[in-house]
């Protein structure tokens, strides 16, 4: 309990017009990590099932005070004294309403995806989409997938000769974070099927108990389930681009190194994590180190906040999604709350990949990056807290081995770590360019 008292050192925090004492709010909670049991459905009748869409919820978007959009900063850059000095704009009433639906993350995802013109019904140009639960083991656990079909293509058609783009999120995130990318990149993709997935133990995928003791266990967990998903979905390796963000990029690269160096035609490493060790010392507060080493994440705080969890998340989401429309920001907030408060599972991998301060424990550059036989491109935001030197050094190693330009580095202006959200138009144009160039060179 001493830890929680220390964590909530700013005892009284103003949230809108009310004052909430976090010592009282969290006084009965222990921050000891509990083993999470799976709350997902048991074995399903089909290996791949389509979720039944419900009528989209009509979301009232109240007038809100404009919050300045802020790019993400290094995870250790926020002093403890400021963690709870943010504005938490969501009302207590709305937070409680979200809490009542906390066991229905697919509903929040459905409401969010319903902003797209082709979900849950096809649009005027013929694009269609669906949400799938793809079983990855004998216990009924699944990977959650959102798939977009080009005009004239349905789920039952042979897709082996089409091109495929696989989108993989980063630590703590989910496929819904690519909301502002789906429409543009699928607009003229007549022969592309787009798959966005939630990694096992994240987002709306199954979240079975996961308490690893080694890097090997972490990678087996993610690589086994990803391999099963690839096989069950019959993803053709030669016709596939994989775009992965942050820690998702690390996991995809190590999958190729450990399992199949030719698992895709091209791998887009977007703000990849754990590529090289820090070149400059990073000051890490003591409280941050303690929390990190005990695998206590921001998601733990959201869970412990109970009915006020959504309100706590609004302190982050109100800034992160400030540049979007009020409706998009509102639905992304609800979606974020839904996946942040889910049972802890895949998130417990972090301490085995990164040391406190987000320094690489097992740098990708030292793990045989030149074993990959696919093409690579490393993308960094101009203000990214990931070091582009890692991509440059890896590209040099790869290009030297193959004696050609097989790997390159791109720096995106007006962007930080979350390029797909910081500079939406540029990110979308880069993805479209990769798809168009892929078609030309085949």
LODO-333414 format. One record per residue (C-alpha): x, y, z. Coordinates in steps of 0.001 Angstrom, whole numbers, plus 500000, padded with zeros to 6 digits. Last residue first. Example, Ala and Ser with C-alpha at 12.3 -4.5 7.8 and 13.67 -1.06 7.14 Angstrom:
! LODO-333414
513670498940507140
512300495500507800
! end
This chain:
! LODO-333414
505989492615440804
507741495978440751
504784498101439741
502370496483442185
504784496993445087
505321500597444040
501575501238444305
501331499576447713
504407501353449069
503097504681447764
499735504075449431
501540503489452730
503575506676452290
500466508676451362
498654507440454461
501561508431456713
501777511857455119
498048512489455518
497912511283459124
500865513255460459
500693512786464236
498218509890464039
499975507362461792
503326508837462879
502815507909466527
506387508424467742
506602512076466755
505532513829463587
505692517116461728
508165515718459211
508535511994458543
512042510533458476
512563507581456120
515215504857456366
516150502227453784
516671498466453408
517355496235450403
519687498671448698
522111496184447181
525217494202448155
523152491672450121
525380491750453200
526226495427452902
522598496385452436
521536494482455547
524264495848457833
523828499415456578
520065499157456957
520497497994460557
522766500959461306
520360503464459760
517336501953461457
519033502155464844
520275505666464165
516632506655463830
516442506728467630
512912506280469012
511824509431470815
510377510594467526
510458514325466769
511091513964463023
508962510811463158
510729507625462182
510132505067459444
512409502070458768
511925500318455417
512704496665454883
512824494223451967
512429490559452873
515384488221453343
515767488749457072
518934487088458360
520649490505458314
518794491438461511
520719488745463351
519891489469466965
522406492193467755
520609494956465803
517363493993467533
518764495084470871
518018492621473698
517451494682476866
516614497766474816
516280500966476834
512695502112477469
513639504142480575
513322501068482750
514650498116480695
512881496994477534
512145493603475997
511605491435479077
509903494233481033
507401494724478208
506035491205477890
503500491732480654
501342493724478237
500189490515476547
497944489652479505
496393492155481903
492624491787481807
490907494585479917
491029498157481266
493199499548478483
491161497899475711
487816499412476719
489301502748477783
490956503145474393
487698502297472605
485823504889474650
488476507511473892
488520506567470212
484741507039470149
484928510504471682
487845511639469554
486103510463466384
482917512285467402
484705515496468401
486634515511465100
490322514723465369
493171517056466382
492544516482470103
492969512704469894
496082512400472082
495189515370474264
491688514338475380
492850510709475265
495422511127478033
493394512826480783
490377510962479386
491945507686480540
491402508696484182
487739509440483438
487371506032481810
488814504396484918
486477506238487288
484146503262487719
487124501117488816
490289503180489281
492250499968489849
491813498959486219
493009502333484903
495978502286487292
496990498838486080
496744500085482484
499397502683483285
501721499708483815
502902497762486835
505289495133485519
507103495054488873
510307496267487218
508440499134485553
506738500315488757
509986500381490690
511886502069487859
509220504766487503
509263505516491249
513030505920491092
512854508463488250
514742507465485083
517264509850483590
518212508646480121
521916508296479340
522792508948475687
523290506376472939
520339504358474195
520574500707473202
519686499718469651
516539498376467942
514373498153471066
511321499869469552
510407500496465930
509003503894464911
507322502213461918
509237499168460659
507675498431457262
508423494827456324
508388493842452662
507725490612450742
506597488717453828
507545485659455897
510852485256454014
513170485104457055
510796482561458647
510848481586462314
513548483229464414
514634486170462254
511219486745460689
509466486552464051
512188488785465484
511279491445462925
507549491102463631
508051491330467399
510250494423467095
507717496080464793
504909495361467276
507088497029469894
506849500288467889
504507499968464895
504164497212462309
503430497373458586
503561493981456876
503523493898453084
502338490661451483
502269489089448026
505280486797448429
504094485592451829
500588484606450745
498335484976453839
496292481783454077
494172483125456943
494704479989458989
498420480012458264
499009483663459113
496921483376462297
498829480289463388
502140482041462792
500946485051464809
499912482782467671
503241480980467789
505260484188467414
503528486060470233
503744483431472968
507050481976471751
508539485474471785
507574486107475386
508617482660476571
512041483075474982
512420486517476539
512090484907479949
509853484420482975
506504485096481334
503254485717483221
500390485324480757
496804484511481754
494585484465478688
493639487708476947
491795486796473761
491934489477471072
489943492684471543
492998494847472153
495953492834473399
496712489308474669
497453487991471184
498218490872468838
495181492768467614
495017492575463847
494492494869460874
494177493027457552
493902494882454244
493116492988451032
494643494677447997
493717494290444325
491585497382443836
493436499439446436
492118502835445383
490314503876448576
491837501256450887
494720503456452092
492431506435452553
489679504718454525
491816502624456869
494239505347457975
492141507488460331
490946504462462320
494460503038462751
494140503229466546
491281500739466240
493785497937465637
494881497978469257
497405499617471579
499218498593474750
502541498158472978
502405498671469213
499888497848466490
500182495496463506
498770496226460041
498922493471457403
498687494555453756
497826491801451285
498107491546447501
495698489325445597
496599486017443983
495855483935447093
492542485697447706
490205482950446469
486720484316447137
484604483372450173
485400486545452120
484245488732449255
486007490612446462
484292492830443857
485452496095445354
488447495646447707
488038493711450964
488849495216454364
489656492884457280
489454493671460995
491022490883463006
490801489710466624
493164486856467384
491530483946469144
491520481667472168
489207478670471789
491307476405473979
492781474408471105
494873477321469881
494902480251467436
491229480764466657
490566483633464244
487808485928465496
486827488068462535
485528491608462056
484189492459458620
484770494714455662
483389495804452302
484514498124449514
482100498318446607
482410501917445471
479147502978447137
480079501459450492
479663497914451771
477933497460455174
479438497207458678
481588499058457843
482343500498454393
481920504225455094
484069504042458247
482589505625461384
481132502214462193
484664501161463111
484377503050466399
480951501699467356
482102498169466564
485286498571468620
483296499812471609
480947496838471204
483895494469470838
485218495702474191
482114494394476002
483260493581479545
483722497259480420
480156498117479464
479073499305482925
482386501146483239
481566503262480193
478363504462481903
480342505165485087
482793507325483163
479952509201481512
478461510078484923
481861511036486356
482286513539483529
485153513198481096
487502516197481099
490381514840483177
492699517865483158
496244516978484022
497742517478487494
497627513742488149
500850512799486363
502408516203486931
504068515587490310
505398512266489036
507475514087486440
506678513272482781
509765512527480660
510107508858481564
507819507564478796
509595509650476110
507070512047474623
503842511542472711
502689514357470465
500364516917471964
497071518204470584
495807521200472520
492503520655474259
489380522467473099
486732522663475817
483929520304475091
480462520524473656
478832517174474197
479055514381471638
476033512148472004
476872508754470576
474277506923468558
475364503325469027
475848501411465824
473336498634465267
475040495412466310
477437493593464015
477611489822464463
481241488866464846
482514486668462055
484037483392463078
487238481667462036
488042478310463589
484349477590463777
482141476279466577
483867478323469229
485882477085472164
485370479285475189
484588482992475078
487045485388476613
487397486275480246
490806484665480585
492244484675484061
494694487359485090
497304486559487652
497455489378490085
500070492103490218
500374493630493673
499186497207493368
496807496802496305
493562498739496282
491597499958499286
493151503409499313
492623503930495592
489793506474495760
490659507698499250
494271508399498325
493017509650494954
491005512442496556
488620513767493939
487771517437493549
484828518333491364
484451521164488848
486244519383486029
488613516892487677
490726518695490250
493299516479491905
493824515976495629
496531513648496873
499406514601494598
501448511729495963
499375509114494171
502346506890493406
503664507214496949
500346506146498431
500174503278495918
503654502108496827
503006502255500555
500000500000500000
! end
